Amino acid sequence: MAEKTITLTDNSNGKSTELSLMGGTEGPEVMDISSLYRDMGIFTYDPGFVATASCHSSITYIDGDEGILRYRGYPIEQLARQSNFLEVAYLLLYGELPTMNQCEEFQDIIRYHTMIKETLKSFFDGFHYDAHPMGIMVGVVGSLSAFYHDSLDIHDPRHREISAHRMIAKMPTIAAASFKHNIGEPFIYPRNDLDYCANFLHMMFATPCEDYEPDPVAVKAMNLLFILHADHEQNASTSTVRLSGSSQANPFACIAAGIASLWGPAHGGANEAVLNMLQEIGDVSQIDKYLAKAKDKDDSFRLMGFGHRVYKNFDPRATIIREVCHEVLENLADNNNPLFELALRLEEVALEDDYFVERKLYPNVDFYSGIIYRALGIPNNMFTVMFAIARTVGWVAHWMEMMSDPQQRIGRPRQIYTGASERDYIPMADR
Ligand code: CMC
């Protein structure tokens, strides 16, 4: 088949170039503009990357108009119902679902790496007791760069794999330690007989004086939320990890950069912001007042957990979470959860409101996730940390994919310069 091209002509000077159209297995056609500057002396401008593909990737596919999300081709709905987090982690990292043996081996490897160095624990003491756990995560995960010189050759695929395993395994340990530091309790060592989510709950809620038996309902709910948050193609934090890694920085530093990006309320910080917002709204009688604030251009208030850059129909993750919210709250004997009732009503009212309908603003993954985390006993300031634990798998998968791409180059966007033109220095006495 002949290559499809688009011819671009600058009528002011007659210069012209042929831009080829590329395509993936699914999704819209993509125009290759890499020759544009060379042939025409022109840059492109796309703030927020609304219509710009930054890379090739075979990990995750999203169709925002149809509300489709697939990991390695598998619909998120099927993975959410039938899989577990570490199986999904394997799928994202290696591209295929594991066999029973591969799955067991992978789980053993992750268990083997759950401990952190004893000296790393003293890093936490440098943080004030009320430090936000995400602030602690950025610092402590970044500091892992200083610990694992045995496996930091980013050009060695085996070293990259060991770093990936270490990160996935240690993230819950560091996250739980951030929480314990916050509440002034001693850190709890991981238990390698427990599965990934149960072990995390153990490190969060056991104390040296009392064991903690994770509730299977809580473990199941956490598995599901971790699956839904595991990857989401080139979102802000994943793009940050890729851009950081493109300079050949070490993987722990790249993931720390991803955590920093995730923290923002427009991204992963939204789950904490949603719960804070629901608590502030407080009661269904206040919904109209807050919707009016969200619609007021002079008010910075936004309806947190609503809207998405890519999903303009519905966020399939939000649909799954809303369903399991009922299930989890009932099973945890928390079925009279007023914040859930408030969230349901808020969603209902917003979805009938012209402002939200016209702008295609639907509840996103973060609208309901905090309600489940809260029912599991996770405090608000740990919600984004939970997101970070799950998304580490996606970050690491993208970093590994990028590092093994022979065409990988340093990421270096250009700009439209709007500053002063050349001018002469004026000695201070003359200014
Ligand atoms: N409440 C009120 N108005 C909104 C909201 C909202 N949550 N989201 C978007 N709008 C309006 C916005 O004011 C704009 O209106 P207009 O066209 O009149 O200027 C229009 O909708 C388009 O918004 P945008 O800011 O240009 O859209 P974006 O694609 O740049 O931003 C977003 C996407 C997710 C940052 C934004 O919808 C938002 O801030 N939502 C609340 C925060 C949130 O829930 N974030 C979690 C995203 S999902 C988890 C993740 O993957 O990170």
Residues whose N, C-alpha, C, O or C-beta is under 5 A from the ligand:
A	BS01	CMC	P265 A266 H267 G268 A270 A294 R302 L303 M304 G305 F306 G307 H308 R309 R359 N364 V365 D366
